[in-house]
């Protein structure tokens, strides 16, 4: 989880993944959403808020500009 959080906070310049200035709780929510399989009803992770993670993914994080989840996002990105 810390590796995911680091990538979210620092980005990966060579891939175009930007760094994000999220609050610690926001990073935790995004990691929880990823760990739950992008399923707001998922039970794989009990940390964070799946709805908050989904909101960050779709909103402030702009993750869907590079990543694809459940058919939403660029066609070139893996689902």
QUIVENPE-V488024 format. One record per backbone hydrogen bond with DSSP energy under -1.0 kcal/mol. CO is the residue of the C=O (numbers start at 1). NH is the residue of the N-H. E is the energy in kcal/mol with one decimal. If there is no record, write none. Layout:
CO:NH:E + CO:NH:E
//
This chain:
1:5:-2.6 + 2:6:-2.5 + 3:7:-2.2 + 4:8:-2.5 + 5:9:-2.5 + 6:10:-3.1 + 7:11:-2.6 + 8:20:-1.4 + 12:15:-1.9 + 12:17:-1.4 + 17:12:-2.3 + 23:27:-2.1 + 24:28:-2.2 + 25:29:-1.9 + 26:30:-2.2 + 27:31:-2.5 + 28:32:-2.5 + 29:33:-2.2 + 30:34:-2.3 + 31:35:-2.9 + 32:36:-1.8 + 33:38:-2.3 + 34:37:-1.9 + 39:42:-2.6 + 49:53:-2.7 + 50:54:-2.7 + 51:55:-2.1 + 52:56:-2.6 + 53:57:-2.7 + 54:58:-2.4 + 55:59:-2.5 + 56:61:-2.2 + 57:63:-1.1 + 57:64:-1.0 + 59:62:-1.5 + 62:65:-1.7 + 63:66:-1.9 + 63:67:-2.8 + 69:72:-1.9 + 72:69:-2.4 + 74:77:-1.3 + 78:68:-1.0
//
